[in-house]
Amino acid sequence: MATYEAVAAGAETELSGERTAPWRDDVSDAFAPNDLIEGRYRVLERLGAGGMGVVYRAEDVLLARPAAIKVIGAAATTRAERTLLREARAVARLRHENVVQVYSFGSVHGQRYFAMEYVEGESVEELLVRMEETGETLPVETVLDIVTRIASGLSAAHAINLIHRDVKPSNVVIERATGRPVLIDFGIAREVGGAPSTRDSFLVAGTPSYMAPEQVRNDRAEIGKAVDLYALACMAFELLTGSPVFLSEDTYGLMHAHVSQDPPSVSSLRPELAAFDAPFARALAKRPGDRQESCDAFAAELNELAELVRAGQHVSAPPTSAVTSGGTAPFRALVLVDDRLERAVARRVARGHVARATEPQELLAAFERAPFDLVVMDDDAAGGVAMELVRLLRAMPDGDAARIAVVTRDMFADRDAWRALGVRRLAKPLNPRALEDTLDELCRPQERLR
């Protein structure tokens, strides 16, 4: 089955932009059908072969349950054996319904193997291919269910300081009988802070379409739990839109895009999903510290905003129960229309709430419902009435406490009036560094006035 191709493929072999993992049909079989491994596992068929060995479908004859057997050949290197043992130990420490379960580890005829749960079903990769062929899109509720449950499994792994490093559609299987999504293949998993081998330190591990910038750079100081969050967001983006976050004709073009290009917004492909833009902008931030604090937090944001998507709304106040890690009300930002501004603000307000207004009246109505700490608007998007909008905002309850920034083509017009309104202005065309510095200053929690 295609589901287990990636399990056999191995670790650092996955540097291709293809949807499916590398197959190798020339790998010799370690076992034949009906072979009995250590008197317990009866081999039924070969599922796949790759750089790390062979995977078989088998039956646990003692407990009468299906199993998958991953085998490293007799000629395998010591490093390959260590990788297999590390994977088995890593997954064996986890007990979560959305993470594949390890049954046992052993050696037979000089060949290392481990037995794991066999999940009968369709991989998310196969699901995406089918959606592409039919032109259909998945219901938002289905996507959120997959993302939420895989996020829960990843958070369980992170709780024991284990990062997966290769979250992607082919490594998530939807169990046919129950609909349960299961994360498989911890072949390149690593303990946070764990010491890699000398060779590991020179290898880029992962799959380019889902690799975080720090993973592409192989930055050992920054690779941590946030790489799994980034990859989960990439997969969620693809499930919602039918398109990967970045497209390129070659592997290194993809890797360069993750490091240097702003990701597209969800609404650029599906305008009705604009409410999801801010959470995705945070989860796909270039710097790990700008992303949500956990995979669960990302999934929770999406679920909270799902009601807005169903209602077709773009702006809403966050739940009143939401708090930052410091126990204060979350920092709230409101952006008028501009996608680039929204993404930039979302990266700075990593633990708060970023809302989007599509026209001036919507901005005023949103602020009136629940005041925002920061308002950023493009003068062109405001139809040339940005100053009047600011005056109306200042006249509202708590409007005098809001921090306001306006992007304009004419920095010399009405300078005194803008200064009197307490507005920071940025010149068009935007200088990325100036934008980042200004937002960093405006978003500092210690500078909040309410």
N, C-alpha and C positions, 0 to 999 in steps of 0.2 A: 504493500500500500504506500501511496505517496506520502502519507502522514509521517512515516518514520524515516524518510530519506534524510532529513536534516540530522536526525539522531545519529545516523551512521557516518555523516559527512565529516565530522570532526570539528576542530577548533579554528585555527587560523586559515583554513581553506576557503572560507566563505566570503572572499573579497570579490564577488561578482554582483552586478546589478540585476541579475535575473530574478524572476519571481521564485523559481524553484531552486532548491539546494543542489549542489553538484552530486551527480550519480556516478557510481563506478560499477559496471556490470562485469568487469574483468577480475574482481576479487574472488579468490578461491573460497569455496564454502568450508567453514570449519566443521559443520555438522550437516547431516542429511536428514530428510523427513523420517520420523519415527525414532531417531536417536534419543536416548534417555541420558540426560545430563545429571550426574550424581544421584541417580535413582529417583529424581524428583520431577525434572522438567522434560516433557516430551516435545521434541521439535516438530512443528507442523509445516512451516514454510519459511522461506527467506523473504523478509520485507524490504531490505535495502542493504547496500554496501557503500562504503566510502573510505575516506582517508583514515578513519579511526577503527575500521573493522566492519563487522557484519551484524545486522539486527535480524532476529528471527521472531516469528510468532510461535508461541509454545503453549503447552498446557501444564499447569501445576497439578500433577496426578495425585498428590497427597491431599490438597485442599480443593481439588476440582474447580479451579478457576483459571481463566486465561492469563497469560503473561507474555511479556516481551523480553527477549534475551539479547543483550549487547555483548559481543565477543571481540576481543583483541587477539589477532592471530599470533601464532608461535614465534613468528619473526619480528614481532613488534619491538620497538625500542623501549628502553627503560622509561623514557619520558612518556611514551604513549600509555604504558601501564600505570604510571603515576597519575596521568590525566584521568584514566578510567576510574582508578580508586578514589581520586579526589571527587569526581562526579558522584560516585555511589555514596560516599560518605556525606557529601553536601546534601543530597536529596534525602538521605536516610534520616537526617536531623530534623526534617520538616514533617509536620503532620497537619496537612491542610487539604480540604476536599478539592481545591482547584490547582493543586500541584501533584504531579505524578508521584506515586508511592514506590519506593524501593523495597523489594522483598528480601533479596539476599545477594551476597557477593562470594565468589569462589574461584577456583582454578581447576581445570580438567584437561588432562593431556598436555600440560604446559601452556594452556591458553586461559587467560583471565576473562572472566565474564561477570556481569551482574544481571539479576532478574528484577524486572520492574512491572508495575501495573500496565496492562495492555488496555488502551482506551479505544474501543471500537467506535469509529465515527468519522467525521469530515474535518479536516484542518480548516482554519480560518483562511489559509492561502487558497485552498480549493474552493471555499465559499466565495472569495473575492473573484476568482477566475470565472465561476459560474455566474456571478452577478454581472461581470463584464460582458460575458457572452450573451446574456439575455437583455442587457440594458436596464436591469432593475437596480433599485437601491434598497438597502436594508432599512427597516423601520428604526427610528431613533431609539425606541425602547429596547430593541434587540441589541443594538450596538452598546447602549449603556449597561445592559445586563452583562455582556461579555467583558467590557472594560472594568466594571465595578468588581466583578468576581476575580478577574486576573489581578487587578490592583490589590485585592485582599490577599491573594496568594503571594504576591511580591512583597507586600508589607510584612507578611509572616516571615519571609526569607530575610528581609532587612532587619527584622527584630533579632535575628541571631547573627547579624553582621555578614550575611551572604548576599552577594549581588549576582544576578543571572548573566548579564552582559550580552545577551543575544535574544531579547524579546522581539518577536516578529510573528507574522501570521502563520508561517509553517510550523512554528513551535507552540501553537495553541490548537488543541483538538476539541471539537464539540462532540461530546458523547451522544451517540445516536439515540440510545434508550431514554436518557434523562434530560438532554439539553445542557448538561454540565460542561462548561469550558474548563479545560485542564492544560496547565503549562507544563511542557515537557522539555527535555534536552538541556541539562545543566552542564553540558560538556565543557564550556569555557567559563563556568562560574568561578568566582574568586571571593575569598573572605576579604572584607574591608580591612585594609591595612596589612593583609597577608603578604608575605614576601614571595615574589615571583622567582622563577628560575632565571639564570642569566640570559638564556635565549628568549624567554618570555618578554624580557624588558625591551627587546628589539622588535617584537611582533605586534601588529595591529590586529586585535581580535574583534570579530563582530560581522555584521552584514551591513553594507554601506547605506542602504535605504533607511536604516533605523539607528544609525550610530550617532551618538551625541558628539558635539565638537571636541570635547576633551578626550573622548574615546578615539576619534580620528587622529588627534595629535599624539595619542598614547601618553597623555600627561598623567604620570603616576600620582602626582600630588593632588589632582582634581578628580580622578576616576573614583566614583563612589556610588551610593544608592541612586543619585540623580540621573545616572545613565539609564537605569531601568525606567525611570519616569519619562525621560525623553523618548525612549523607544516605544513605551506604551502609548504616548501621545501621538507618535508617528503612526502607529497601527490604528489608533482610534480615528485619526484624521482620514486615513485611507478607507476605513470602514464607513465613515460618514459621507465622504465625497466620491469614493471610487477611484481616487488618484493618490499616488504617493505625495508626500510633502514636497520632495524635489524630484525632478526628472533630468536625466542626462544620458547621453549616448555612451558614456564610458564610466567605469568605476571611479576614477579619480576626479571626474567632474562632479559626481555625486558627493564624494567626500569633501571636495572643496566647497560645494554649496552649503553643506551642513556647518562648515566653519565660518563662512564669510557672507552668506546671503540671508536676508530676512525671509522667514517662511511666509507663504501666502496665508491669508486669513481663510477660515472655513467659509465665510460668507462670500468670498470671491468666487467660489464654486457652487455654493448653495446659499443664496441670499436669505432664505428663510431661517437659516441657522446662525444668524448674526449674534445671537445671545451667547454663543459658544466661543466667540472670537477671543475674548479676554483670557479665559482659562487656557486656551491653546497657546496664546502668545506667551504666557508665563511658562507653561510646561515645555515649550520649544525655545526658551531663551538660550542664548549662547553661553551664558555663565551659569554654572550649576547653582550658585547661591541665589539666583533670580527666579528659580523655579519653585513650585509649591514644596512644602516641607515633606510630603510623602505622596506615594501613588494613591493612597486612600483619600488624601485631601483633594487631589486632582479629580478623582471620580466623584467625590462629594460635591464639588463645584458644578460639575456637569449635571448631576442629578438635581441640584437645587435650581439650576437654570432651565431644566427640561420643561417646567411649567410655562415659562416664558415662550419657549419654542412652540409648545402646543397652542398657546394663545396668540402666537404671531406677534408678540411684543419684542421691543428692542431694549428697553430700559426698565429697571425695577430696583427697588431698594433690596439689599441683602437681608437674610433672616436676622431678626433682632438678637438671636442667640449666638450669632457668630462673634468670636473674640479673637484677638491676636494672642501670641504666646505670652505677652505681658499682661493679659487680662483686661486691656482697654478695648474700646470700640475699634473695629477695623478701619484702616485708612480707606477713604472712598474717593474715587476719581470719576469725573464725567468728561467725555470727549465728544466734540461735535464733528462727526462724520469722517474725518480724515483717517484712512487705514494706517498710514505710517505713524501718525501721532498716537493712535490707539495702541499699536504694537509697542511703541517706545514707552508709553505710560505703563502698559501692562507689565513690562519687564521690571519697572521700578517699584510698582505696587504689588510685589510678589505675594504678600500675605493679606492683601486687602481686596477691594472690590472695584472693578472698572466697568463702567456702564457707557453705552454708546447712544447718542442722539443723532437722528438723521436730518433734523431741521430745527430752526431756532425755537419754535413753539414747543417742540418736544423736549428740548433742553430746559426751558423754563418750567414746564410741567413736572419734569423729573426732579428738579431742584426744589420745587415747592412741596412735593410729596415727602422728600427726605433730603435735607441739605448735604452737600458734598464738601469734602475737605479741599479738593482740587478740581478746577475746571480748566480745560484746555480746549481752545477753539481756533479754527482756521478762519481768518477774516473773509476769505473768498467763500468758504462754505457757509458763513453767516450772512452772505448776500450783502456785504458792506455795512451791516448794522451791528457789528460786534460791540462798538462802544455803547450803543443803546441797550444791548443785551446785558452788558456788564452793569450798567446803571440799574436795570431792573433786578438783576441778581443781588446787587448790594442793598437794595431796598427790602429784600425778603428777610424773614427771620433767619438769623445766623449767616446771612449773606455777607455781612461785613467781615466775617472770620474766614471766609473761603480764600484760598490762594488761587489766583487766576493768571493764566498765561495765554497770550494771543499771538498767533503767527501771522505776519503781515508782509506785504510787498513794499510798503512805504514806512520805514522806520522814522522818518522825519516829520510825518504828519501828526499834528495834535499831541506832541510829546508831553506838554504840560498837563493836558487833560488826562492822558493815560496815567501819568505819574500820580495825579491827584486821586485817581481811582484805585491806586495800589496794584497796577497790572504789570506783570513782567511781559516783555515782548521779545519775539524771536523773528529774525529776518528770513524771508524767502529769497533764494532757495535755501532750505535748511542745511545748516552745518551739523553733521551728526554729533560731533564732539560737543558743540555748544548746546545742542538739544539735550544730550545726556547730562551734561554738567548742570544745566538749569533744572531739569527734572530731579536730579539727585538732591539739589538744594531744596526744591519745593516739597519733596516727598519725605524729608527727614522727620521722623515721628516727634523728636524733641521740639520741633518748631511749630507743631500744630497748636492752633489757638483755641480749640474747643475739644 
